[in-house]
Amino acid sequence: MQRVTRVEATPAALELIERLRAKHGPLMFHQSGGCCDGSSPMCYPLGDLIVGDGDVLLGAIGGAPFYMSRPQYEYWKHTKLIIDVVEGRGGMFSLENGAGVRFLTRSRLFTSDELA
């Protein structure tokens, strides 16, 4: 049985992660808001955001851990997150801010096979 991942990144997101890592060192992500496609995860230097019991580790993208708040996870737990990059402005404290692009969360429901 193949292990199902809860979060993955597009090639464009992986390329931006590498650029940010080269500039800032190890990274981490947190999806702290938004309820649907179009939300933006925040990218921080690893350890800059304190995570705790109120957060769920969904996996990693480009080697960077990806967390989500527990209440939001309850809403999205049947969903695979696909992190992409689009033109625009990143969140005020997110490392891609000022680069002319931002991370974007897309999603799809898990298939019945994936849920099993």
Sine and cosine of phi, psi and omega as CSV:
sin_phi,cos_phi,sin_psi,cos_psi,sin_omega,cos_omega
0.00,0.00,0.76,-0.65,0.00,-1.00
-0.99,0.13,0.67,-0.74,0.02,-1.00
-0.96,0.29,0.71,-0.70,-0.01,-1.00
-1.00,0.00,0.73,-0.69,0.06,-1.00
-0.99,-0.10,0.56,-0.83,0.00,-1.00
-1.00,-0.04,-0.34,0.94,-0.01,-1.00
-0.61,-0.80,0.64,-0.77,0.07,-1.00
-0.59,-0.81,0.25,-0.97,-0.03,-1.00
-0.82,-0.57,0.57,-0.82,0.08,-1.00
-0.97,0.26,0.26,-0.96,0.08,-1.00
-0.83,0.56,-0.62,0.78,0.02,-1.00
-0.90,0.44,-0.65,0.76,0.03,-1.00
-0.92,0.39,-0.65,0.76,0.02,-1.00
-0.89,0.45,-0.61,0.79,0.03,-1.00
-0.91,0.41,-0.68,0.74,0.03,-1.00
-0.92,0.39,-0.62,0.78,0.06,-1.00
-0.86,0.51,-0.70,0.72,0.01,-1.00
-0.89,0.45,-0.67,0.74,0.04,-1.00
-0.88,0.47,-0.69,0.72,-0.01,-1.00
-0.93,0.37,-0.62,0.79,0.03,-1.00
-0.90,0.45,-0.65,0.76,0.01,-1.00
-0.89,0.46,-0.53,0.85,-0.03,-1.00
-1.00,0.03,-0.60,0.80,-0.17,-0.99
-0.90,-0.44,-0.13,0.99,-0.07,-1.00
1.00,0.05,-0.30,-0.95,-0.04,-1.00
-0.83,0.56,0.58,-0.81,-0.10,-1.00
-0.86,-0.51,0.23,-0.97,0.15,-0.99
-0.54,-0.84,0.37,-0.93,0.03,-1.00
-0.82,-0.57,0.49,-0.87,0.11,-0.99
-0.60,-0.80,0.83,-0.56,0.10,-1.00
-0.99,-0.12,0.99,-0.14,-0.14,-0.99
-0.97,-0.25,-0.14,0.99,-0.03,-1.00
-0.46,-0.89,0.12,-0.99,0.00,-1.00
1.00,0.01,0.55,-0.84,-0.06,-1.00
-0.86,-0.51,0.06,1.00,-0.13,-0.99
-0.36,-0.93,0.00,-1.00,0.05,-1.00
-0.78,0.62,0.58,-0.81,0.02,-1.00
0.98,-0.18,-0.18,0.98,0.06,-1.00
-0.94,0.34,0.36,-0.93,-0.02,-1.00
-0.86,-0.51,0.86,-0.52,0.12,-0.99
-0.96,0.29,0.46,-0.89,0.05,-1.00
-1.00,-0.09,0.66,-0.75,0.04,-1.00
-0.93,-0.37,0.80,-0.60,-0.05,-1.00
-0.78,-0.62,0.35,-0.94,0.25,-0.97
-0.87,0.48,0.64,-0.77,-0.02,-1.00
-0.80,0.60,0.81,-0.59,0.03,-1.00
1.00,-0.04,-0.18,0.98,0.00,-1.00
-0.94,0.34,-0.46,0.89,0.06,-1.00
-0.95,-0.31,0.82,-0.57,0.02,-1.00
-0.99,0.17,0.85,-0.52,0.07,-1.00
-0.97,-0.25,0.44,-0.90,-0.03,-1.00
-0.47,-0.88,-0.44,-0.90,-0.05,-1.00
-0.89,0.46,-0.35,0.94,0.00,-1.00
-1.00,0.10,0.09,1.00,-0.03,-1.00
-0.83,-0.56,0.47,-0.88,0.01,-1.00
-0.87,-0.49,0.77,-0.64,0.10,-0.99
-0.99,0.13,0.91,-0.41,-0.03,-1.00
-1.00,0.06,-0.40,0.92,-0.06,-1.00
0.48,-0.87,-0.50,-0.87,0.00,-1.00
-0.62,-0.79,0.51,-0.86,0.12,-0.99
-0.80,-0.59,0.78,-0.62,-0.04,-1.00
0.83,0.55,0.51,0.86,-0.01,-1.00
0.99,0.14,-0.01,1.00,-0.01,-1.00
-0.98,-0.19,0.80,-0.60,0.02,-1.00
-0.88,0.48,0.57,-0.82,-0.05,-1.00
-0.83,-0.56,0.89,-0.45,-0.04,-1.00
-0.93,-0.37,0.36,-0.93,0.08,-1.00
-0.61,-0.80,0.56,-0.83,0.05,-1.00
-0.89,0.45,0.59,-0.81,-0.05,-1.00
-0.85,0.53,-0.71,0.71,0.03,-1.00
-0.87,0.49,-0.62,0.79,0.03,-1.00
-0.94,0.35,-0.61,0.80,0.04,-1.00
-0.86,0.52,-0.65,0.76,0.01,-1.00
-0.85,0.52,-0.56,0.83,0.03,-1.00
-0.97,0.25,-0.59,0.80,-0.12,-0.99
-0.98,-0.22,0.11,0.99,-0.18,-0.98
-0.90,0.44,-0.28,0.96,0.03,-1.00
-0.99,-0.15,0.29,0.96,-0.16,-0.99
-0.81,-0.58,0.66,-0.75,0.14,-0.99
-1.00,-0.05,0.75,-0.66,0.03,-1.00
-0.99,-0.10,0.72,-0.69,0.06,-1.00
-0.87,-0.49,0.92,-0.40,-0.05,-1.00
-1.00,-0.03,0.82,-0.58,-0.06,-1.00
-0.82,-0.57,-0.03,-1.00,0.05,-1.00
-0.77,-0.64,0.70,-0.71,0.07,-1.00
-0.72,-0.69,0.29,-0.96,0.10,-1.00
-0.91,0.42,0.55,-0.84,0.03,-1.00
0.59,-0.81,-0.24,-0.97,-0.07,-1.00
-0.93,-0.37,0.78,-0.63,0.02,-1.00
-0.95,0.31,0.19,-0.98,0.05,-1.00
-0.86,0.52,0.45,-0.89,-0.11,-0.99
-0.79,0.62,-0.63,0.77,-0.05,-1.00
-0.97,-0.25,0.04,1.00,0.00,-1.00
-0.99,0.16,0.65,-0.76,-0.14,-0.99
-0.88,0.47,-0.40,0.92,-0.01,-1.00
-0.99,0.15,-0.11,0.99,0.02,-1.00
-0.83,0.56,0.74,-0.67,-0.01,-1.00
1.00,-0.03,-0.09,1.00,-0.02,-1.00
-1.00,-0.02,-0.07,1.00,-0.01,-1.00
0.99,0.11,0.02,1.00,0.05,-1.00
-0.68,-0.73,0.27,-0.96,0.07,-1.00
-0.59,-0.81,0.43,-0.90,0.13,-0.99
-0.95,0.30,0.54,-0.84,-0.02,-1.00
-0.67,-0.74,0.71,-0.70,0.04,-1.00
-1.00,-0.07,0.84,-0.54,0.17,-0.99
-0.93,-0.36,0.29,-0.96,-0.04,-1.00
-0.49,-0.87,0.28,-0.96,0.17,-0.99
-0.49,-0.87,0.49,-0.87,0.06,-1.00
-0.93,0.36,0.57,-0.82,0.12,-0.99
-0.90,0.43,0.56,-0.83,0.11,-0.99
-0.96,0.28,0.24,-0.97,0.02,-1.00
-0.89,0.46,-0.58,0.82,0.06,-1.00
-0.90,0.43,-0.67,0.74,0.02,-1.00
-0.91,0.41,-0.61,0.79,0.01,-1.00
-0.92,0.40,-0.55,0.84,0.00,-1.00
-0.92,0.38,0.00,0.00,0.00,0.00
